[in-house]
Amino acid sequence: MMVTFPFSLFVLPWLEAKLLSVFAGVPIIHLIYKILEAKSLSLGNYTAVYPFMRGTTPTFAIVAA
């Protein structure tokens, strides 16, 4: 990836300004998700929390789309 990054700066078109806010928000949402995921796994029973966690994420993604 590091080899292709400088090449892509000159070949690919630049992102629009409204997309930059999306790309800035994705790591923040991901960080919040990971923190909540770790907290729920440390507090709850693994066999109950893990299936719930894996089942609700695709559901939220479909609803958000």
mmCIF file as Biopython writes it, N, C-alpha, C and O atoms, coordinates in Angstrom:
data_model
#
loop_
_atom_site.group_PDB
_atom_site.id
_atom_site.type_symbol
_atom_site.label_atom_id
_atom_site.label_alt_id
_atom_site.label_comp_id
_atom_site.label_asym_id
_atom_site.label_entity_id
_atom_site.label_seq_id
_atom_site.pdbx_PDB_ins_code
_atom_site.Cartn_x
_atom_site.Cartn_y
_atom_site.Cartn_z
_atom_site.occupancy
_atom_site.B_iso_or_equiv
_atom_site.auth_seq_id
_atom_site.auth_asym_id
_atom_site.pdbx_PDB_model_num
ATOM 1   N N  . MET A ? 1  ? 0.818   -1.192  0.000   1.0 0.0 1  A 1 
ATOM 2   C CA . MET A ? 1  ? 0.000   0.000   0.000   1.0 0.0 1  A 1 
ATOM 3   C C  . MET A ? 1  ? 0.870   1.267   0.000   1.0 0.0 1  A 1 
ATOM 4   O O  . MET A ? 1  ? 0.557   2.243   -0.683  1.0 0.0 1  A 1 
ATOM 5   N N  . MET A ? 2  ? 1.926   1.242   0.746   1.0 0.0 2  A 1 
ATOM 6   C CA . MET A ? 2  ? 2.772   2.434   0.820   1.0 0.0 2  A 1 
ATOM 7   C C  . MET A ? 2  ? 3.437   2.732   -0.523  1.0 0.0 2  A 1 
ATOM 8   O O  . MET A ? 2  ? 3.779   3.882   -0.799  1.0 0.0 2  A 1 
ATOM 9   N N  . VAL A ? 3  ? 3.621   1.732   -1.341  1.0 0.0 3  A 1 
ATOM 10  C CA . VAL A ? 3  ? 4.242   1.942   -2.643  1.0 0.0 3  A 1 
ATOM 11  C C  . VAL A ? 3  ? 3.254   2.603   -3.602  1.0 0.0 3  A 1 
ATOM 12  O O  . VAL A ? 3  ? 3.641   3.454   -4.403  1.0 0.0 3  A 1 
ATOM 13  N N  . THR A ? 4  ? 1.995   2.218   -3.524  1.0 0.0 4  A 1 
ATOM 14  C CA . THR A ? 4  ? 1.004   2.744   -4.454  1.0 0.0 4  A 1 
ATOM 15  C C  . THR A ? 4  ? 0.441   4.097   -4.031  1.0 0.0 4  A 1 
ATOM 16  O O  . THR A ? 4  ? -0.146  4.795   -4.859  1.0 0.0 4  A 1 
ATOM 17  N N  . PHE A ? 5  ? 0.601   4.487   -2.774  1.0 0.0 5  A 1 
ATOM 18  C CA . PHE A ? 5  ? 0.026   5.745   -2.301  1.0 0.0 5  A 1 
ATOM 19  C C  . PHE A ? 5  ? 0.575   6.961   -3.050  1.0 0.0 5  A 1 
ATOM 20  O O  . PHE A ? 5  ? -0.224  7.774   -3.515  1.0 0.0 5  A 1 
ATOM 21  N N  . PRO A ? 6  ? 1.886   7.131   -3.192  1.0 0.0 6  A 1 
ATOM 22  C CA . PRO A ? 6  ? 2.374   8.296   -3.956  1.0 0.0 6  A 1 
ATOM 23  C C  . PRO A ? 6  ? 1.915   8.284   -5.402  1.0 0.0 6  A 1 
ATOM 24  O O  . PRO A ? 6  ? 1.634   9.336   -5.976  1.0 0.0 6  A 1 
ATOM 25  N N  . PHE A ? 7  ? 1.837   7.109   -5.989  1.0 0.0 7  A 1 
ATOM 26  C CA . PHE A ? 7  ? 1.362   6.992   -7.362  1.0 0.0 7  A 1 
ATOM 27  C C  . PHE A ? 7  ? -0.096  7.420   -7.476  1.0 0.0 7  A 1 
ATOM 28  O O  . PHE A ? 7  ? -0.476  8.094   -8.433  1.0 0.0 7  A 1 
ATOM 29  N N  . SER A ? 8  ? -0.916  7.028   -6.494  1.0 0.0 8  A 1 
ATOM 30  C CA . SER A ? 8  ? -2.342  7.364   -6.541  1.0 0.0 8  A 1 
ATOM 31  C C  . SER A ? 8  ? -2.594  8.860   -6.354  1.0 0.0 8  A 1 
ATOM 32  O O  . SER A ? 8  ? -3.631  9.364   -6.786  1.0 0.0 8  A 1 
ATOM 33  N N  . LEU A ? 9  ? -1.676  9.569   -5.726  1.0 0.0 9  A 1 
ATOM 34  C CA . LEU A ? 9  ? -1.847  11.014  -5.562  1.0 0.0 9  A 1 
ATOM 35  C C  . LEU A ? 9  ? -1.864  11.743  -6.900  1.0 0.0 9  A 1 
ATOM 36  O O  . LEU A ? 9  ? -2.512  12.780  -7.043  1.0 0.0 9  A 1 
ATOM 37  N N  . PHE A ? 10 ? -1.157  11.202  -7.864  1.0 0.0 10 A 1 
ATOM 38  C CA . PHE A ? 10 ? -1.063  11.852  -9.163  1.0 0.0 10 A 1 
ATOM 39  C C  . PHE A ? 10 ? -2.010  11.281  -10.203 1.0 0.0 10 A 1 
ATOM 40  O O  . PHE A ? 10 ? -2.301  11.942  -11.200 1.0 0.0 10 A 1 
ATOM 41  N N  . VAL A ? 11 ? -2.491  10.074  -9.990  1.0 0.0 11 A 1 
ATOM 42  C CA . VAL A ? 11 ? -3.320  9.413   -10.993 1.0 0.0 11 A 1 
ATOM 43  C C  . VAL A ? 11 ? -4.809  9.565   -10.690 1.0 0.0 11 A 1 
ATOM 44  O O  . VAL A ? 11 ? -5.601  9.828   -11.594 1.0 0.0 11 A 1 
ATOM 45  N N  . LEU A ? 12 ? -5.189  9.404   -9.435  1.0 0.0 12 A 1 
ATOM 46  C CA . LEU A ? 12 ? -6.597  9.450   -9.060  1.0 0.0 12 A 1 
ATOM 47  C C  . LEU A ? 12 ? -7.057  10.891  -8.843  1.0 0.0 12 A 1 
ATOM 48  O O  . LEU A ? 12 ? -6.257  11.743  -8.457  1.0 0.0 12 A 1 
ATOM 49  N N  . PRO A ? 13 ? -8.332  11.168  -9.086  1.0 0.0 13 A 1 
ATOM 50  C CA . PRO A ? 13 ? -8.833  12.525  -8.824  1.0 0.0 13 A 1 
ATOM 51  C C  . PRO A ? 13 ? -8.916  12.792  -7.315  1.0 0.0 13 A 1 
ATOM 52  O O  . PRO A ? 13 ? -9.059  11.868  -6.515  1.0 0.0 13 A 1 
ATOM 53  N N  . TRP A ? 14 ? -8.825  14.065  -6.951  1.0 0.0 14 A 1 
ATOM 54  C CA . TRP A ? 14 ? -8.913  14.447  -5.542  1.0 0.0 14 A 1 
ATOM 55  C C  . TRP A ? 14 ? -10.343 14.271  -5.053  1.0 0.0 14 A 1 
ATOM 56  O O  . TRP A ? 14 ? -11.295 14.329  -5.831  1.0 0.0 14 A 1 
ATOM 57  N N  . LEU A ? 15 ? -10.473 14.054  -3.749  1.0 0.0 15 A 1 
ATOM 58  C CA . LEU A ? 15 ? -11.789 13.868  -3.146  1.0 0.0 15 A 1 
ATOM 59  C C  . LEU A ? 15 ? -12.520 15.206  -3.035  1.0 0.0 15 A 1 
ATOM 60  O O  . LEU A ? 15 ? -11.909 16.267  -2.902  1.0 0.0 15 A 1 
ATOM 61  N N  . GLU A ? 16 ? -13.832 15.118  -3.092  1.0 0.0 16 A 1 
ATOM 62  C CA . GLU A ? 16 ? -14.633 16.320  -2.894  1.0 0.0 16 A 1 
ATOM 63  C C  . GLU A ? 16 ? -14.646 16.668  -1.410  1.0 0.0 16 A 1 
ATOM 64  O O  . GLU A ? 16 ? -14.395 15.812  -0.562  1.0 0.0 16 A 1 
ATOM 65  N N  . ALA A ? 17 ? -14.939 17.917  -1.106  1.0 0.0 17 A 1 
ATOM 66  C CA . ALA A ? 17 ? -14.898 18.381  0.279   1.0 0.0 17 A 1 
ATOM 67  C C  . ALA A ? 17 ? -15.908 17.650  1.164   1.0 0.0 17 A 1 
ATOM 68  O O  . ALA A ? 17 ? -15.624 17.383  2.331   1.0 0.0 17 A 1 
ATOM 69  N N  . LYS A ? 18 ? -17.079 17.324  0.622   1.0 0.0 18 A 1 
ATOM 70  C CA . LYS A ? 18 ? -18.080 16.652  1.453   1.0 0.0 18 A 1 
ATOM 71  C C  . LYS A ? 18 ? -17.668 15.222  1.789   1.0 0.0 18 A 1 
ATOM 72  O O  . LYS A ? 18 ? -18.111 14.678  2.800   1.0 0.0 18 A 1 
ATOM 73  N N  . LEU A ? 19 ? -16.832 14.607  0.963   1.0 0.0 19 A 1 
ATOM 74  C CA . LEU A ? 19 ? -16.358 13.267  1.266   1.0 0.0 19 A 1 
ATOM 75  C C  . LEU A ? 19 ? -15.280 13.275  2.342   1.0 0.0 19 A 1 
ATOM 76  O O  . LEU A ? 19 ? -15.112 12.287  3.056   1.0 0.0 19 A 1 
ATOM 77  N N  . LEU A ? 20 ? -14.564 14.357  2.463   1.0 0.0 20 A 1 
ATOM 78  C CA . LEU A ? 20 ? -13.533 14.439  3.498   1.0 0.0 20 A 1 
ATOM 79  C C  . LEU A ? 20 ? -14.140 14.354  4.888   1.0 0.0 20 A 1 
ATOM 80  O O  . LEU A ? 20 ? -13.535 13.772  5.789   1.0 0.0 20 A 1 
ATOM 81  N N  . SER A ? 21 ? -15.326 14.925  5.081   1.0 0.0 21 A 1 
ATOM 82  C CA . SER A ? 21 ? -15.973 14.829  6.389   1.0 0.0 21 A 1 
ATOM 83  C C  . SER A ? 21 ? -16.398 13.396  6.678   1.0 0.0 21 A 1 
ATOM 84  O O  . SER A ? 21 ? -16.362 12.960  7.829   1.0 0.0 21 A 1 
ATOM 85  N N  . VAL A ? 22 ? -16.797 12.668  5.654   1.0 0.0 22 A 1 
ATOM 86  C CA . VAL A ? 22 ? -17.156 11.261  5.846   1.0 0.0 22 A 1 
ATOM 87  C C  . VAL A ? 22 ? -15.916 10.459  6.222   1.0 0.0 22 A 1 
ATOM 88  O O  . VAL A ? 22 ? -15.952 9.658   7.156   1.0 0.0 22 A 1 
ATOM 89  N N  . PHE A ? 23 ? -14.825 10.670  5.502   1.0 0.0 23 A 1 
ATOM 90  C CA . PHE A ? 23 ? -13.600 9.945   5.801   1.0 0.0 23 A 1 
ATOM 91  C C  . PHE A ? 23 ? -13.030 10.326  7.166   1.0 0.0 23 A 1 
ATOM 92  O O  . PHE A ? 23 ? -12.345 9.515   7.789   1.0 0.0 23 A 1 
ATOM 93  N N  . ALA A ? 24 ? -13.293 11.518  7.633   1.0 0.0 24 A 1 
ATOM 94  C CA . ALA A ? 24 ? -12.852 11.910  8.970   1.0 0.0 24 A 1 
ATOM 95  C C  . ALA A ? 24 ? -13.739 11.292  10.049  1.0 0.0 24 A 1 
ATOM 96  O O  . ALA A ? 24 ? -13.266 11.014  11.151  1.0 0.0 24 A 1 
ATOM 97  N N  . GLY A ? 25 ? -15.017 11.073  9.745   1.0 0.0 25 A 1 
ATOM 98  C CA . GLY A ? 25 ? -15.942 10.527  10.734  1.0 0.0 25 A 1 
ATOM 99  C C  . GLY A ? 25 ? -15.861 9.024   10.899  1.0 0.0 25 A 1 
ATOM 100 O O  . GLY A ? 25 ? -16.192 8.505   11.965  1.0 0.0 25 A 1 
ATOM 101 N N  . VAL A ? 26 ? -15.433 8.319   9.880   1.0 0.0 26 A 1 
ATOM 102 C CA . VAL A ? 26 ? -15.390 6.855   9.942   1.0 0.0 26 A 1 
ATOM 103 C C  . VAL A ? 26 ? -14.447 6.348   11.039  1.0 0.0 26 A 1 
ATOM 104 O O  . VAL A ? 26 ? -14.848 5.457   11.788  1.0 0.0 26 A 1 
ATOM 105 N N  . PRO A ? 27 ? -13.227 6.859   11.180  1.0 0.0 27 A 1 
ATOM 106 C CA . PRO A ? 27 ? -12.376 6.360   12.269  1.0 0.0 27 A 1 
ATOM 107 C C  . PRO A ? 27 ? -12.946 6.662   13.653  1.0 0.0 27 A 1 
ATOM 108 O O  . PRO A ? 27 ? -12.751 5.885   14.588  1.0 0.0 27 A 1 
ATOM 109 N N  . ILE A ? 28 ? -13.638 7.771   13.785  1.0 0.0 28 A 1 
ATOM 110 C CA . ILE A ? 28 ? -14.243 8.116   15.081  1.0 0.0 28 A 1 
ATOM 111 C C  . ILE A ? 28 ? -15.348 7.130   15.424  1.0 0.0 28 A 1 
ATOM 112 O O  . ILE A ? 28 ? -15.418 6.643   16.552  1.0 0.0 28 A 1 
ATOM 113 N N  . ILE A ? 29 ? -16.210 6.832   14.462  1.0 0.0 29 A 1 
ATOM 114 C CA . ILE A ? 29 ? -17.276 5.854   14.682  1.0 0.0 29 A 1 
ATOM 115 C C  . ILE A ? 29 ? -16.681 4.481   14.978  1.0 0.0 29 A 1 
ATOM 116 O O  . ILE A ? 29 ? -17.177 3.769   15.851  1.0 0.0 29 A 1 
ATOM 117 N N  . HIS A ? 30 ? -15.637 4.108   14.268  1.0 0.0 30 A 1 
ATOM 118 C CA . HIS A ? 30 ? -14.994 2.820   14.475  1.0 0.0 30 A 1 
ATOM 119 C C  . HIS A ? 30 ? -14.373 2.739   15.874  1.0 0.0 30 A 1 
ATOM 120 O O  . HIS A ? 30 ? -14.469 1.705   16.535  1.0 0.0 30 A 1 
ATOM 121 N N  . LEU A ? 31 ? -13.750 3.808   16.319  1.0 0.0 31 A 1 
ATOM 122 C CA . LEU A ? 31 ? -13.151 3.832   17.652  1.0 0.0 31 A 1 
ATOM 123 C C  . LEU A ? 31 ? -14.218 3.689   18.735  1.0 0.0 31 A 1 
ATOM 124 O O  . LEU A ? 31 ? -14.037 2.934   19.690  1.0 0.0 31 A 1 
ATOM 125 N N  . ILE A ? 32 ? -15.316 4.402   18.589  1.0 0.0 32 A 1 
ATOM 126 C CA . ILE A ? 32 ? -16.414 4.289   19.559  1.0 0.0 32 A 1 
ATOM 127 C C  . ILE A ? 32 ? -16.954 2.864   19.577  1.0 0.0 32 A 1 
ATOM 128 O O  . ILE A ? 32 ? -17.219 2.319   20.649  1.0 0.0 32 A 1 
ATOM 129 N N  . TYR A ? 33 ? -17.121 2.253   18.401  1.0 0.0 33 A 1 
ATOM 130 C CA . TYR A ? 33 ? -17.607 0.877   18.314  1.0 0.0 33 A 1 
ATOM 131 C C  . TYR A ? 33 ? -16.664 -0.083  19.026  1.0 0.0 33 A 1 
ATOM 132 O O  . TYR A ? 33 ? -17.113 -0.949  19.776  1.0 0.0 33 A 1 
ATOM 133 N N  . LYS A ? 34 ? -15.370 0.060   18.802  1.0 0.0 34 A 1 
ATOM 134 C CA . LYS A ? 34 ? -14.404 -0.849  19.420  1.0 0.0 34 A 1 
ATOM 135 C C  . LYS A ? 34 ? -14.364 -0.687  20.939  1.0 0.0 34 A 1 
ATOM 136 O O  . LYS A ? 34 ? -14.224 -1.674  21.662  1.0 0.0 34 A 1 
ATOM 137 N N  . ILE A ? 35 ? -14.484 0.538   21.423  1.0 0.0 35 A 1 
ATOM 138 C CA . ILE A ? 35 ? -14.503 0.766   22.874  1.0 0.0 35 A 1 
ATOM 139 C C  . ILE A ? 35 ? -15.733 0.125   23.492  1.0 0.0 35 A 1 
ATOM 140 O O  . ILE A ? 35 ? -15.639 -0.546  24.520  1.0 0.0 35 A 1 
ATOM 141 N N  . LEU A ? 36 ? -16.891 0.332   22.866  1.0 0.0 36 A 1 
ATOM 142 C CA . LEU A ? 36 ? -18.114 -0.277  23.386  1.0 0.0 36 A 1 
ATOM 143 C C  . LEU A ? 36 ? -18.080 -1.799  23.275  1.0 0.0 36 A 1 
ATOM 144 O O  . LEU A ? 36 ? -18.603 -2.497  24.144  1.0 0.0 36 A 1 
ATOM 145 N N  . GLU A ? 37 ? -17.475 -2.308  22.223  1.0 0.0 37 A 1 
ATOM 146 C CA . GLU A ? 37 ? -17.339 -3.748  22.046  1.0 0.0 37 A 1 
ATOM 147 C C  . GLU A ? 37 ? -16.478 -4.352  23.161  1.0 0.0 37 A 1 
ATOM 148 O O  . GLU A ? 37 ? -16.847 -5.372  23.743  1.0 0.0 37 A 1 
ATOM 149 N N  . ALA A ? 38 ? -15.353 -3.740  23.453  1.0 0.0 38 A 1 
ATOM 150 C CA . ALA A ? 38 ? -14.472 -4.239  24.505  1.0 0.0 38 A 1 
ATOM 151 C C  . ALA A ? 38 ? -15.138 -4.157  25.870  1.0 0.0 38 A 1 
ATOM 152 O O  . ALA A ? 38 ? -14.998 -5.061  26.694  1.0 0.0 38 A 1 
ATOM 153 N N  . LYS A ? 39 ? -15.868 -3.064  26.105  1.0 0.0 39 A 1 
ATOM 154 C CA . LYS A ? 39 ? -16.550 -2.902  27.395  1.0 0.0 39 A 1 
ATOM 155 C C  . LYS A ? 39 ? -17.644 -3.948  27.571  1.0 0.0 39 A 1 
ATOM 156 O O  . LYS A ? 39 ? -17.792 -4.514  28.655  1.0 0.0 39 A 1 
ATOM 157 N N  . SER A ? 40 ? -18.410 -4.210  26.517  1.0 0.0 40 A 1 
ATOM 158 C CA . SER A ? 40 ? -19.475 -5.195  26.629  1.0 0.0 40 A 1 
ATOM 159 C C  . SER A ? 40 ? -18.917 -6.602  26.809  1.0 0.0 40 A 1 
ATOM 160 O O  . SER A ? 40 ? -19.499 -7.402  27.542  1.0 0.0 40 A 1 
ATOM 161 N N  . LEU A ? 41 ? -17.803 -6.918  26.157  1.0 0.0 41 A 1 
ATOM 162 C CA . LEU A ? 41 ? -17.206 -8.240  26.335  1.0 0.0 41 A 1 
ATOM 163 C C  . LEU A ? 41 ? -16.605 -8.412  27.721  1.0 0.0 41 A 1 
ATOM 164 O O  . LEU A ? 41 ? -16.582 -9.522  28.252  1.0 0.0 41 A 1 
ATOM 165 N N  . SER A ? 42 ? -16.120 -7.328  28.311  1.0 0.0 42 A 1 
ATOM 166 C CA . SER A ? 42 ? -15.543 -7.446  29.658  1.0 0.0 42 A 1 
ATOM 167 C C  . SER A ? 42 ? -16.618 -7.503  30.736  1.0 0.0 42 A 1 
ATOM 168 O O  . SER A ? 42 ? -16.392 -8.069  31.806  1.0 0.0 42 A 1 
ATOM 169 N N  . LEU A ? 43 ? -17.782 -6.924  30.467  1.0 0.0 43 A 1 
ATOM 170 C CA . LEU A ? 43 ? -18.834 -6.910  31.478  1.0 0.0 43 A 1 
ATOM 171 C C  . LEU A ? 43 ? -19.818 -8.070  31.354  1.0 0.0 43 A 1 
ATOM 172 O O  . LEU A ? 43 ? -20.346 -8.542  32.360  1.0 0.0 43 A 1 
ATOM 173 N N  . GLY A ? 44 ? -20.067 -8.529  30.141  1.0 0.0 44 A 1 
ATOM 174 C CA . GLY A ? 44 ? -21.097 -9.535  29.926  1.0 0.0 44 A 1 
ATOM 175 C C  . GLY A ? 44 ? -20.542 -10.926 29.715  1.0 0.0 44 A 1 
ATOM 176 O O  . GLY A ? 44 ? -19.332 -11.125 29.606  1.0 0.0 44 A 1 
ATOM 177 N N  . ASN A ? 45 ? -21.453 -11.886 29.660  1.0 0.0 45 A 1 
ATOM 178 C CA . ASN A ? 45 ? -21.109 -13.257 29.370  1.0 0.0 45 A 1 
ATOM 179 C C  . ASN A ? 45 ? -20.757 -13.361 27.890  1.0 0.0 45 A 1 
ATOM 180 O O  . ASN A ? 45 ? -21.532 -12.923 27.039  1.0 0.0 45 A 1 
ATOM 181 N N  . TYR A ? 46 ? -19.611 -13.928 27.576  1.0 0.0 46 A 1 
ATOM 182 C CA . TYR A ? 46 ? -19.116 -13.965 26.190  1.0 0.0 46 A 1 
ATOM 183 C C  . TYR A ? 46 ? -20.087 -14.681 25.265  1.0 0.0 46 A 1 
ATOM 184 O O  . TYR A ? 46 ? -20.300 -14.243 24.134  1.0 0.0 46 A 1 
ATOM 185 N N  . THR A ? 47 ? -20.680 -15.776 25.731  1.0 0.0 47 A 1 
ATOM 186 C CA . THR A ? 47 ? -21.575 -16.550 24.866  1.0 0.0 47 A 1 
ATOM 187 C C  . THR A ? 47 ? -22.878 -15.824 24.590  1.0 0.0 47 A 1 
ATOM 188 O O  . THR A ? 47 ? -23.581 -16.165 23.639  1.0 0.0 47 A 1 
ATOM 189 N N  . ALA A ? 48 ? -23.212 -14.840 25.392  1.0 0.0 48 A 1 
ATOM 190 C CA . ALA A ? 48 ? -24.424 -14.057 25.153  1.0 0.0 48 A 1 
ATOM 191 C C  . ALA A ? 48 ? -24.115 -12.759 24.405  1.0 0.0 48 A 1 
ATOM 192 O O  . ALA A ? 48 ? -24.894 -12.332 23.553  1.0 0.0 48 A 1 
ATOM 193 N N  . VAL A ? 49 ? -23.002 -12.142 24.716  1.0 0.0 49 A 1 
ATOM 194 C CA . VAL A ? 49 ? -22.669 -10.838 24.138  1.0 0.0 49 A 1 
ATOM 195 C C  . VAL A ? 49 ? -22.171 -10.970 22.705  1.0 0.0 49 A 1 
ATOM 196 O O  . VAL A ? 49 ? -22.561 -10.177 21.848  1.0 0.0 49 A 1 
ATOM 197 N N  . TYR A ? 50 ? -21.327 -11.941 22.429  1.0 0.0 50 A 1 
ATOM 198 C CA . TYR A ? 50 ? -20.713 -12.055 21.105  1.0 0.0 50 A 1 
ATOM 199 C C  . TYR A ? 50 ? -21.738 -12.264 19.984  1.0 0.0 50 A 1 
ATOM 200 O O  . TYR A ? 50 ? -21.675 -11.555 18.980  1.0 0.0 50 A 1 
ATOM 201 N N  . PRO A ? 51 ? -22.680 -13.208 20.115  1.0 0.0 51 A 1 
ATOM 202 C CA . PRO A ? 51 ? -23.667 -13.350 19.025  1.0 0.0 51 A 1 
ATOM 203 C C  . PRO A ? 51 ? -24.542 -12.113 18.848  1.0 0.0 51 A 1 
ATOM 204 O O  . PRO A ? 51 ? -24.886 -11.751 17.722  1.0 0.0 51 A 1 
ATOM 205 N N  . PHE A ? 52 ? -24.898 -11.473 19.940  1.0 0.0 52 A 1 
ATOM 206 C CA . PHE A ? 52 ? -25.699 -10.246 19.854  1.0 0.0 52 A 1 
ATOM 207 C C  . PHE A ? 52 ? -24.921 -9.151  19.140  1.0 0.0 52 A 1 
ATOM 208 O O  . PHE A ? 52 ? -25.461 -8.432  18.299  1.0 0.0 52 A 1 
ATOM 209 N N  . MET A ? 53 ? -23.650 -9.039  19.486  1.0 0.0 53 A 1 
ATOM 210 C CA . MET A ? 53 ? -22.796 -8.008  18.896  1.0 0.0 53 A 1 
ATOM 211 C C  . MET A ? 53 ? -22.627 -8.243  17.391  1.0 0.0 53 A 1 
ATOM 212 O O  . MET A ? 53 ? -22.698 -7.294  16.610  1.0 0.0 53 A 1 
ATOM 213 N N  . ARG A ? 54 ? -22.410 -9.465  16.986  1.0 0.0 54 A 1 
ATOM 214 C CA . ARG A ? 54 ? -22.211 -9.779  15.579  1.0 0.0 54 A 1 
ATOM 215 C C  . ARG A ? 54 ? -23.508 -9.722  14.786  1.0 0.0 54 A 1 
ATOM 216 O O  . ARG A ? 54 ? -23.473 -9.516  13.573  1.0 0.0 54 A 1 
ATOM 217 N N  . GLY A ? 55 ? -24.640 -9.897  15.433  1.0 0.0 55 A 1 
ATOM 218 C CA . GLY A ? 55 ? -25.911 -9.869  14.729  1.0 0.0 55 A 1 
ATOM 219 C C  . GLY A ? 55 ? -26.466 -8.474  14.538  1.0 0.0 55 A 1 
ATOM 220 O O  . GLY A ? 55 ? -27.145 -8.206  13.547  1.0 0.0 55 A 1 
ATOM 221 N N  . THR A ? 56 ? -26.184 -7.578  15.478  1.0 0.0 56 A 1 
ATOM 222 C CA . THR A ? 56 ? -26.747 -6.235  15.387  1.0 0.0 56 A 1 
ATOM 223 C C  . THR A ? 56 ? -25.955 -5.322  14.458  1.0 0.0 56 A 1 
ATOM 224 O O  . THR A ? 56 ? -26.524 -4.387  13.893  1.0 0.0 56 A 1 
ATOM 225 N N  . THR A ? 57 ? -24.671 -5.566  14.288  1.0 0.0 57 A 1 
ATOM 226 C CA . THR A ? 57 ? -23.872 -4.688  13.431  1.0 0.0 57 A 1 
ATOM 227 C C  . THR A ? 57 ? -24.351 -4.685  11.983  1.0 0.0 57 A 1 
ATOM 228 O O  . THR A ? 57 ? -24.514 -3.604  11.418  1.0 0.0 57 A 1 
ATOM 229 N N  . PRO A ? 58 ? -24.585 -5.839  11.351  1.0 0.0 58 A 1 
ATOM 230 C CA . PRO A ? 58 ? -25.116 -5.791  9.986   1.0 0.0 58 A 1 
ATOM 231 C C  . PRO A ? 58 ? -26.503 -5.170  9.911   1.0 0.0 58 A 1 
ATOM 232 O O  . PRO A ? 58 ? -26.847 -4.514  8.928   1.0 0.0 58 A 1 
ATOM 233 N N  . THR A ? 59 ? -27.301 -5.382  10.960  1.0 0.0 59 A 1 
ATOM 234 C CA . THR A ? 59 ? -28.641 -4.793  10.988  1.0 0.0 59 A 1 
ATOM 235 C C  . THR A ? 59 ? -28.569 -3.276  11.016  1.0 0.0 59 A 1 
ATOM 236 O O  . THR A ? 59 ? -29.296 -2.603  10.285  1.0 0.0 59 A 1 
ATOM 237 N N  . PHE A ? 60 ? -27.693 -2.732  11.859  1.0 0.0 60 A 1 
ATOM 238 C CA . PHE A ? 60 ? -27.522 -1.284  11.925  1.0 0.0 60 A 1 
ATOM 239 C C  . PHE A ? 60 ? -26.991 -0.722  10.598  1.0 0.0 60 A 1 
ATOM 240 O O  . PHE A ? 60 ? -27.381 0.367   10.175  1.0 0.0 60 A 1 
ATOM 241 N N  . ALA A ? 61 ? -26.106 -1.472  9.956   1.0 0.0 61 A 1 
ATOM 242 C CA . ALA A ? 61 ? -25.559 -1.011  8.673   1.0 0.0 61 A 1 
ATOM 243 C C  . ALA A ? 61 ? -26.637 -0.958  7.604   1.0 0.0 61 A 1 
ATOM 244 O O  . ALA A ? 61 ? -26.667 -0.028  6.798   1.0 0.0 61 A 1 
ATOM 245 N N  . ILE A ? 62 ? -27.518 -1.945  7.591   1.0 0.0 62 A 1 
ATOM 246 C CA . ILE A ? 62 ? -28.591 -1.953  6.607   1.0 0.0 62 A 1 
ATOM 247 C C  . ILE A ? 62 ? -29.577 -0.810  6.874   1.0 0.0 62 A 1 
ATOM 248 O O  . ILE A ? 62 ? -30.022 -0.141  5.942   1.0 0.0 62 A 1 
ATOM 249 N N  . VAL A ? 63 ? -29.911 -0.593  8.136   1.0 0.0 63 A 1 
ATOM 250 C CA . VAL A ? 63 ? -30.845 0.477   8.478   1.0 0.0 63 A 1 
ATOM 251 C C  . VAL A ? 63 ? -30.244 1.852   8.165   1.0 0.0 63 A 1 
ATOM 252 O O  . VAL A ? 63 ? -30.934 2.744   7.672   1.0 0.0 63 A 1 
ATOM 253 N N  . ALA A ? 64 ? -28.956 2.008   8.456   1.0 0.0 64 A 1 
ATOM 254 C CA . ALA A ? 64 ? -28.294 3.292   8.209   1.0 0.0 64 A 1 
ATOM 255 C C  . ALA A ? 64 ? -28.149 3.587   6.712   1.0 0.0 64 A 1 
ATOM 256 O O  . ALA A ? 64 ? -28.133 4.748   6.303   1.0 0.0 64 A 1 
ATOM 257 N N  . ALA A ? 65 ? -28.045 2.540   5.908   1.0 0.0 65 A 1 
ATOM 258 C CA . ALA A ? 65 ? -27.883 2.746   4.480   1.0 0.0 65 A 1 
ATOM 259 C C  . ALA A ? 65 ? -29.191 3.203   3.885   1.0 0.0 65 A 1 
ATOM 260 O O  . ALA A ? 65 ? -29.272 3.436   2.678   1.0 0.0 65 A 1 
#
